[in-house]
Every structure is written in structure tokens, then in C-alpha cells.
Amino acid sequence: MARYFGTDGVRGRANADLTPELALAVASAAARVLANHDGSHRPVAVVGRDPRVSSEMLEAAVVAGLTSAGADVRLVGVLPTPAVAYLTQRYGADLGVVLSASHNPMPDNGIKLFARGGQKLPDDLEAEIEAEIEAGWRTPRPTGAAIGRVTAEPDGAAHYIEHLLTATPASLAGLKVVVDCANGAASSVAGELFRRAGAEPVVVAGEPDGENINDGVGSTHIDSLVGHVLRHGADLGIALDGDADRCLAVDAAGAVVDGDQILAICARELKDRSLLARDTVVATVMSNLGFHHAMRDAGITVLTTSVGDRYVLESLLSNGLSLGGEQSGHVIFTDAATTGDGLLTALRLMSCMAGAGRPLAELAAIVQRLPQVMINVRVADRESVAASPDVRAAVSAAEAELGSDGRILLRPSGTEQLVRVMVEAASQERAEQIACRVSEVVRAV
């Protein structure tokens, strides 16, 4: 059976890999799997998109697929991915669909799906949808009045902004923030949101034209934000990605504050307020060892998952926890969101600054990041690498050499014949030496 879903939805080059025909097939299959089947109501789907040029084309295909399966569609237009997740929950919809390739460049696009309640799909539901795509229609298609209808929801952005403001625990008065919207989905809401939260926002890269999303701006090109923060004398900068489901930050001096540091700041603040469930936070295997040391020193337990915010969310829900995230800037607050939300994360981070009356650099110092080296090794068969005695021996030797001052991680790519060799050590030189040595063993398999 073909594999359509990657780490975060179905993604590819728009109109080449990700065609309108595929988008229609994914949407109709998702509706058949996720929609209400007990006859108590007509299935409902919320559909949003980012502003890249292909999103309009793919939105039309997705709407056709959903309505052909009998689902009524509520169009919310250009909004962040977490806004669509929230509105899926708010409107009591059976599923949500976002057309976005997140931080990828403009020629790419993607289809992200949410189940009822705004939850990302577990692996078994993705597999069921893939099987449905392969099988095609096995029952009569809806006809007549049973075909789905389409309505616009112009108040979606307003509902989302109100939700975020309600979820912000402190006034942000006195904080000047530069917000890099990556010419993406947050461009239409960020300025109003931060102003109403009390901050003084300077919005940059907030003029999407369909082609400039993530083009030298946003969380994957944070150097441009550094310059703006210094130029405007801001207290901090926030870098969003194209669909605003994650953010990174920059302090007043221009130093980057990554997802590990943001997660640590928020975890300690919640613990101090007795709001961190079980004094535990969830992170992925990519979190820096310095983050683990900081949490240990703060009396906070860390649960570790595979890479991907949906795995973080699964751990949060199964363990009844309140906070988790990734080094890349996906942070999930389960009291206010069902997925990573860059704007919510920014508001919560700034609330920590406002509540403590301390600058971001001082708060971020809780995490002393160890130098980290990542080498992508192209291999013939990534599965055979994991089973290789030579590779296991090389990894064991590296672990013994690093001791408690570092770590090594081998992670096969989920989509390519690559093995990622990641090493953290007390010095950059040592990390590079060990990563290169192990990479040569991997390459020889």
C-alpha cells in the first residue's frame, strides 16, 4: 500500500507530487473515515489555508472531496494551523483540514488533518485513511441534497484571537516585540493580537503575496529577525513559521532562544505556580542535554518521545500532563490548545517575562546548551544500519567516551534513505570528532 502521510500530514511539491487529484482523494477518504457515521448529524469539516499560491488550488480540490463525501464545509480562509485546530473544536466539527507546508518553501504544499476536537491523527487513523485512498469508493456516492454544502466563516479569526487573549495569564504592557510572520498565515492576526494583549508589536514579513512565504524570513531564517530586534530596540523578537504552529525567539541583545529554552522557561514558571501537572514536561529525543540538566536542577521530570509534536501530544494526553514541546519551537499547552501554537507560545513566554519582571536573556539562561553536531549520512538501507553490529559498537564506544557530559543519537529519516548522526559534547570540537567517526562507520555499512 502506498504511504501518503509523512511526519506531519501529506506534503510535496504542489501540482507535481501533491496534485489536485491527490488532494481530492485524501479529503474524501478522510471524510469517510473521520466523519460522523451514526446519522445524528451531517458531517462537518473546517478548512483553512496558508497564503501560498497553490493553497487556493488545493483548497478547491479539498472542498470538492469533502462535499462529494457528504460533508458540509466551513471555510475559514487564511489562518494559522492551530487556529483551524481550535475552530474544529469550537464548531464541533468532525474534522479539520489545513492547506500548508509549514516552514517549507513556496513551491511545496501540504494537507494537515485534525480529527474531532482538533486532535492530530494517530498512526492507525492515518493508515486507515491511506487504505481508503487506495480502495476508492466502495459505497454509492451522496447525491442530491446529501451532497455537502459550503459556507464561509468570516468570524473565525476573531474567535481565535479572543481564545488566545483569554489564555494569556498576564498583561504584556511595557514589552516591545518584533513579530516575524514569515509572510505566512499569522500575518493577518499577529498585530491585533499582540496590541490587544498590551504589548507594542512591530510586525515584519507580514505582507504575503502568495510567493514570499518563508522566503528568507521566519523561524528558519532567524538572522533577519535579529537585525530588526536590534534596530527597533525591542525587548524580544518572535519568529513564526509559515503556518504559525511553532515559534523561536530572540532576546534584546540578538541571541536566539530556541524551543528547549522556551519550554524550560514555561515549565519552571508553571511549576512555581503549581500548574505543571505532576511536575513533568514532555520533550523529544532531539532536545539538548542542557535542557535535561536544567529540568533536573529545577525538580522537573522529563518524558522523552520520538520527533514530532503529535507524539509529544500523545504522551501529554496519555499521562495527563500539561506541557510539552520540541527544540524546533513546537510547544503544546494542553490547557489551551490541542496542537503546537506559535502565537500562544509567544504570549505565554512574554507572560513569563512580564510576571517575573526579568529580561528574556536572564530567563533563557536556565538552559546551558551543549554544542550539538548533526550529520546526515546517505545509506543504501537505513534499516540495516540499525541492525549493524559495527554501528552498535561504534555508538557504544562513543557513549562510553562521552559519559554524562554528552550523548549520541542515531535517527533514521522517516522519508529518505538517510541516517542522522547527532552528537552533543562539552566542546564543539569533541562533538564534531565523534560525529564524524561514527558517521564513517554508518557510511561503510
C-alpha positions as CSV (number, residue, x, y, z in Angstrom):
1,M,0.0,0.0,0.0
2,A,1.3,3.5,-0.9
3,R,2.4,5.7,2.0
4,Y,0.9,9.2,1.8
5,F,1.4,10.6,5.2
6,G,4.8,11.8,6.5
7,T,5.8,13.3,9.8
8,D,3.1,16.0,9.6
9,G,0.4,15.3,7.1
10,V,0.7,14.8,3.3
11,R,3.3,17.0,1.8
12,G,5.1,17.5,-1.6
13,R,5.7,19.9,-4.5
14,A,2.3,21.4,-5.3
15,N,0.8,20.3,-8.6
16,A,3.6,17.8,-9.1
17,D,3.8,15.5,-6.1
18,L,0.8,17.0,-4.4
19,T,-1.8,17.3,-7.2
20,P,-5.4,18.4,-7.0
21,E,-6.4,14.9,-7.8
22,L,-4.5,13.6,-4.8
23,A,-5.9,16.4,-2.6
24,L,-9.4,15.4,-3.6
25,A,-8.7,11.8,-2.9
26,V,-7.2,12.5,0.6
27,A,-10.1,14.8,1.5
28,S,-12.9,12.4,0.5
29,A,-11.1,9.5,2.2
30,A,-10.6,11.5,5.4
31,A,-14.3,12.4,5.4
32,R,-15.3,8.8,5.0
33,V,-13.0,7.7,7.9
34,L,-13.4,10.6,10.3
35,A,-16.9,11.9,9.7
36,N,-20.0,11.1,11.8
37,H,-21.4,7.7,10.9
38,D,-24.3,7.3,13.3
39,G,-26.6,9.6,11.4
40,S,-27.1,12.1,14.2
41,H,-25.9,15.0,12.1
42,R,-24.4,15.8,8.7
43,P,-20.6,15.6,8.8
44,V,-18.9,19.0,9.2
45,A,-15.4,19.9,8.2
46,V,-13.4,23.1,8.9
47,V,-11.0,24.1,6.1
48,G,-8.3,26.8,6.3
49,R,-5.1,27.5,4.4
50,D,-1.9,29.5,4.4
51,P,-1.3,32.2,1.8
52,R,1.0,30.4,-0.6
53,V,-0.2,30.5,-4.2
54,S,-1.1,26.8,-4.5
55,S,-3.2,26.8,-1.4
56,E,-6.2,28.2,-3.3
57,M,-6.0,25.5,-5.9
58,L,-5.7,22.7,-3.3
59,E,-8.4,24.2,-1.2
60,A,-10.8,23.9,-4.1
61,A,-9.9,20.2,-4.5
62,V,-10.2,19.5,-0.8
63,V,-13.6,21.2,-0.7
64,A,-14.7,19.1,-3.7
65,G,-13.5,15.9,-2.0
66,L,-15.2,16.7,1.3
67,T,-18.5,17.7,-0.2
68,S,-18.5,14.7,-2.5
69,A,-18.4,12.6,0.6
70,G,-21.4,14.4,2.1
71,A,-19.5,16.7,4.5
72,D,-20.6,20.3,5.0
73,V,-17.6,22.6,4.8
74,R,-16.9,25.7,6.8
75,L,-14.3,27.8,5.1
76,V,-12.2,30.0,7.5
77,G,-9.7,31.3,4.9
78,V,-6.1,32.2,5.6
79,L,-5.4,31.3,9.3
80,P,-2.7,29.6,11.3
81,T,-2.8,25.8,11.6
82,P,-3.6,26.0,15.3
83,A,-6.5,28.3,14.6
84,V,-8.0,25.7,12.4
85,A,-7.5,23.1,15.2
86,Y,-9.2,25.4,17.7
87,L,-12.1,26.2,15.3
88,T,-12.6,22.5,14.6
89,Q,-13.1,22.0,18.3
90,R,-15.2,25.2,18.7
91,Y,-17.6,24.4,15.9
92,G,-18.0,20.8,16.9
93,A,-16.7,19.7,13.5
94,D,-15.9,16.1,12.6
95,L,-12.6,17.0,11.1
96,G,-10.3,20.0,10.2
97,V,-8.1,20.4,7.1
98,V,-5.3,22.9,6.6
99,L,-3.5,23.5,3.3
100,S,0.0,24.4,4.3
101,A,3.6,23.1,4.1
102,S,4.5,24.9,7.3
103,H,8.2,26.1,7.1
104,N,8.8,24.6,3.6
105,P,9.5,27.0,0.6
106,M,6.6,28.2,-1.6
107,P,6.7,25.5,-4.3
108,D,5.8,22.9,-1.6
109,N,2.4,22.5,0.0
110,G,0.7,20.0,2.3
111,I,-2.5,18.7,3.8
112,K,-2.8,18.6,7.6
113,L,-5.7,16.8,9.1
114,F,-7.4,17.1,12.5
115,A,-9.9,14.8,14.0
116,R,-12.9,15.8,16.1
117,G,-11.8,18.0,19.0
118,G,-8.9,19.4,16.9
119,Q,-6.7,16.5,17.6
120,K,-3.9,15.4,15.3
121,L,-4.3,11.9,13.8
122,P,-2.6,8.9,15.4
123,D,-0.8,6.4,13.1
124,D,-3.7,4.0,13.0
125,L,-6.1,6.6,11.6
126,E,-3.6,7.8,9.1
127,A,-3.2,4.1,7.9
128,E,-7.0,3.8,7.7
129,I,-7.2,6.9,5.5
130,E,-4.4,5.6,3.3
131,A,-6.2,2.3,2.9
132,E,-9.4,4.2,2.0
133,I,-7.5,6.2,-0.7
134,E,-6.2,3.0,-2.2
135,A,-9.5,1.3,-2.2
136,G,-11.5,4.2,-3.6
137,W,-15.3,4.5,-3.3
138,R,-16.9,1.2,-2.2
139,T,-20.4,2.6,-1.5
140,P,-22.7,4.8,-3.5
141,R,-21.7,8.5,-3.5
142,P,-24.1,11.0,-2.0
143,T,-26.4,12.7,-4.5
144,G,-29.0,15.4,-4.4
145,A,-29.4,17.1,-1.0
146,A,-26.9,14.6,0.5
147,I,-24.0,16.4,-1.2
148,G,-22.2,18.6,1.2
149,R,-22.7,22.4,1.3
150,V,-20.0,25.2,1.6
151,T,-20.3,28.3,3.8
152,A,-17.8,31.0,4.8
153,E,-16.9,31.7,8.4
154,P,-15.7,35.3,8.5
155,D,-15.5,35.4,12.3
156,G,-13.0,32.6,12.6
157,A,-10.1,34.9,13.1
158,A,-11.9,36.9,15.8
159,H,-12.8,33.8,17.7
160,Y,-9.2,32.6,17.6
161,I,-7.8,35.9,18.8
162,E,-10.3,36.0,21.7
163,H,-9.3,32.5,22.6
164,L,-5.6,33.4,22.7
165,L,-6.2,36.5,24.8
166,T,-8.2,34.5,27.3
167,A,-5.4,32.0,27.5
168,T,-2.8,34.8,28.3
169,P,-2.2,34.9,32.0
170,A,-0.6,38.4,32.3
171,S,-0.8,41.8,30.7
172,L,2.1,42.3,28.3
173,A,2.1,46.1,28.9
174,G,5.6,47.6,28.5
175,L,7.0,44.9,26.3
176,K,8.1,45.8,22.8
177,V,8.2,42.8,20.5
178,V,9.1,42.3,16.8
179,V,7.0,39.6,15.3
180,D,8.3,37.9,12.1
181,C,5.2,36.4,10.5
182,A,7.2,34.7,7.7
183,N,4.8,36.3,5.2
184,G,2.6,33.4,6.3
185,A,-0.7,32.6,7.9
186,A,-0.3,34.7,11.0
187,S,0.2,37.9,9.1
188,S,-3.5,38.9,9.3
189,V,-3.9,38.3,13.1
190,A,-0.5,38.9,14.8
191,G,-0.5,42.7,15.0
192,E,-4.0,42.9,16.5
193,L,-3.4,40.0,18.9
194,F,-0.2,41.5,20.5
195,R,-1.7,45.0,20.7
196,R,-4.8,43.7,22.5
197,A,-2.5,41.7,24.8
198,G,-0.9,45.0,25.9
199,A,2.4,44.8,24.0
200,E,3.9,47.1,21.5
201,P,4.3,45.0,18.3
202,V,6.4,45.7,15.3
203,V,5.2,43.3,12.6
204,V,7.7,42.3,9.9
205,A,7.4,39.9,7.0
206,G,3.6,40.4,7.3
207,E,2.7,41.1,3.7
208,P,2.2,37.8,2.0
209,D,1.8,37.8,-1.8
210,G,1.4,34.1,-2.4
211,E,5.1,33.6,-3.3
212,N,7.1,35.1,-0.5
213,I,6.2,32.7,2.4
214,N,9.3,31.6,4.3
215,D,11.4,33.4,1.7
216,G,14.4,34.4,3.8
217,V,12.3,35.1,6.8
218,G,10.5,33.3,9.7
219,S,11.8,30.7,12.1
220,T,14.1,29.0,9.5
221,H,15.8,32.3,8.7
222,I,16.0,33.9,12.1
223,D,19.0,36.2,11.2
224,S,16.7,38.8,9.7
225,L,14.7,39.0,12.9
226,V,17.9,39.6,14.9
227,G,18.6,42.7,12.9
228,H,15.0,44.0,13.4
229,V,15.2,43.5,17.2
230,L,18.4,45.4,17.5
231,R,17.2,48.2,15.1
232,H,14.0,48.8,17.0
233,G,15.4,48.4,20.5
234,A,12.8,45.7,21.2
235,D,12.6,43.6,24.4
236,L,12.4,40.4,22.2
237,G,11.6,39.1,18.8
238,I,9.3,36.2,17.8
239,A,9.9,34.2,14.7
240,L,7.0,32.2,13.4
241,D,6.9,29.7,10.5
242,G,4.6,29.8,7.6
243,D,1.6,28.3,9.3
244,A,2.4,29.6,12.8
245,D,2.3,26.3,14.7
246,R,5.7,27.0,16.2
247,C,8.0,29.9,17.1
248,L,11.5,30.7,18.1
249,A,12.6,33.8,20.0
250,V,15.4,36.4,20.0
251,D,16.4,38.3,23.2
252,A,17.1,42.0,23.3
253,A,20.8,41.5,22.5
254,G,20.0,39.4,19.5
255,A,20.7,35.9,20.9
256,V,18.5,33.1,19.7
257,V,16.2,31.4,22.2
258,D,15.2,28.0,20.9
259,G,12.4,25.7,21.7
260,D,14.3,23.9,24.5
261,Q,14.8,27.2,26.3
262,I,11.2,28.4,25.7
263,L,9.9,25.1,27.1
264,A,12.2,25.3,30.1
265,I,11.2,28.8,30.9
266,C,7.5,28.0,30.7
267,A,7.9,24.7,32.6
268,R,9.6,26.4,35.6
269,E,7.1,29.2,35.6
270,L,4.2,26.7,35.7
271,K,5.9,24.7,38.4
272,D,6.4,27.8,40.5
273,R,2.6,28.5,40.2
274,S,1.8,24.8,41.0
275,L,0.3,24.4,37.5
276,L,2.7,22.0,35.9
277,A,0.9,18.7,36.1
278,R,2.9,16.1,38.0
279,D,5.9,18.4,37.8
280,T,6.7,16.7,34.5
281,V,7.3,18.0,30.9
282,V,7.4,16.1,27.6
283,A,10.2,16.6,25.1
284,T,11.6,14.7,22.1
285,V,14.9,12.8,21.6
286,M,16.3,16.0,19.9
287,S,16.1,18.2,23.0
288,N,19.6,19.3,24.1
289,L,21.2,17.6,27.1
290,G,21.4,21.0,28.6
291,F,17.6,21.1,28.7
292,H,17.5,17.9,30.6
293,H,20.1,19.2,33.1
294,A,18.1,22.4,33.6
295,M,14.9,20.4,34.3
296,R,16.7,18.1,36.7
297,D,18.0,21.1,38.6
298,A,14.5,22.6,38.7
299,G,13.0,19.4,40.1
300,I,11.1,18.7,36.9
301,T,10.8,15.2,35.3
302,V,11.3,14.9,31.5
303,L,9.4,12.3,29.5
304,T,11.0,11.7,26.0
305,T,9.2,10.9,22.8
306,S,10.0,10.4,19.1
307,V,10.4,13.5,17.0
308,G,7.1,15.1,16.0
309,D,4.6,17.2,18.0
310,R,1.9,14.7,17.6
311,Y,4.0,12.2,19.6
312,V,4.5,14.9,22.2
313,L,0.7,15.4,22.4
314,E,0.1,11.6,22.6
315,S,2.4,11.5,25.7
316,L,0.8,14.5,27.2
317,L,-2.7,13.1,26.9
318,S,-1.9,9.6,28.0
319,N,0.0,10.8,31.0
320,G,-2.4,13.6,32.0
321,L,0.3,16.3,31.6
322,S,0.1,20.0,30.8
323,L,3.2,21.0,28.8
324,G,5.5,19.6,26.2
325,G,7.4,20.6,23.1
326,E,10.3,20.4,20.7
327,Q,13.6,22.1,20.1
328,S,12.2,23.4,16.8
329,G,9.7,25.6,18.7
330,H,6.5,23.4,18.7
331,V,5.2,23.9,22.2
332,I,1.9,22.5,23.4
333,F,-0.1,23.8,26.4
334,T,-2.9,21.3,26.9
335,D,-5.0,23.8,29.0
336,A,-5.4,26.0,25.9
337,A,-4.5,24.0,22.7
338,T,-4.6,20.6,21.0
339,T,-1.5,21.2,19.0
340,G,1.6,23.4,18.8
341,D,0.7,27.1,18.6
342,G,3.4,29.7,17.9
343,L,1.3,32.7,18.8
344,L,0.1,31.1,22.1
345,T,3.7,30.1,22.9
346,A,4.9,33.7,22.3
347,L,2.1,35.1,24.5
348,R,3.0,32.6,27.3
349,L,6.7,33.3,27.0
350,M,6.1,37.1,27.2
351,S,3.8,36.5,30.2
352,C,6.7,34.8,32.0
353,M,8.8,37.9,31.3
354,A,6.1,40.2,32.5
355,G,5.3,38.2,35.6
356,A,9.0,37.9,36.6
357,G,9.9,41.4,35.6
358,R,13.1,39.9,34.1
359,P,14.5,40.1,30.5
360,L,14.4,37.1,28.2
361,A,18.2,36.6,28.3
362,E,18.1,36.1,32.0
363,L,15.2,33.7,31.9
364,A,16.8,31.7,29.0
365,A,20.0,31.2,30.9
366,I,18.3,28.4,32.8
367,V,19.4,26.2,29.8
368,Q,23.1,25.9,29.1
369,R,23.1,24.3,25.7
370,L,25.8,21.8,24.9
371,P,27.4,22.0,21.4
372,Q,25.4,19.8,19.1
373,V,26.5,18.4,15.7
374,M,24.2,16.7,13.2
375,I,25.5,14.8,10.2
376,N,23.1,13.3,7.6
377,V,24.6,10.1,6.1
378,R,23.1,8.8,2.9
379,V,22.8,5.0,3.1
380,A,21.5,2.2,0.9
381,D,19.2,0.8,3.6
382,R,18.5,2.7,6.7
383,E,17.0,-0.3,8.5
384,S,20.2,-2.3,8.0
385,V,22.2,0.4,9.7
386,A,20.2,0.0,12.9
387,A,20.9,-3.7,12.9
388,S,24.7,-3.5,12.2
389,P,27.0,-4.8,14.9
390,D,29.7,-2.4,13.7
391,V,27.4,0.6,14.1
392,R,26.2,-0.6,17.6
393,A,29.8,-1.0,18.6
394,A,30.7,2.5,17.4
395,V,27.8,4.0,19.2
396,S,28.6,2.1,22.5
397,A,32.2,3.4,22.3
398,A,31.0,6.9,21.7
399,E,28.6,6.7,24.7
400,A,31.5,5.5,26.9
401,E,33.7,8.3,25.8
402,L,31.1,11.0,26.3
403,G,29.9,9.7,29.7
404,S,27.5,12.1,31.4
405,D,29.0,15.1,29.6
406,G,27.2,14.3,26.3
407,R,25.2,11.9,24.2
408,I,24.9,10.4,20.8
409,L,21.7,9.7,18.9
410,L,21.2,7.8,15.6
411,R,17.9,8.5,13.9
412,P,16.8,7.1,10.6
413,S,14.9,9.6,8.4
414,G,11.2,8.9,8.0
415,T,11.1,9.8,4.3
416,E,14.6,9.3,2.8
417,Q,17.5,6.7,2.9
418,L,19.3,8.8,5.4
419,V,20.6,8.2,8.9
420,R,21.1,11.3,11.1
421,V,24.0,11.1,13.5
422,M,23.6,13.6,16.3
423,V,26.3,14.2,19.0
424,E,26.3,16.5,21.9
425,A,29.5,17.1,23.9
426,A,31.2,19.6,26.2
427,S,33.0,21.2,23.2
428,Q,32.2,21.7,19.6
429,E,35.5,20.1,18.5
430,R,34.8,16.9,20.5
431,A,31.2,16.7,19.2
432,E,32.5,17.0,15.6
433,Q,35.2,14.4,16.1
434,I,32.8,11.8,17.5
435,A,30.1,12.5,15.0
436,C,32.5,12.2,12.1
437,R,33.9,8.9,13.4
438,V,30.5,7.3,13.9
439,S,29.3,8.7,10.5
440,E,32.1,6.9,8.7
441,V,31.1,3.6,10.3
442,V,27.4,4.2,9.3
443,R,28.5,5.1,5.7
444,A,30.5,1.8,5.4
445,V,27.5,-0.4,6.2
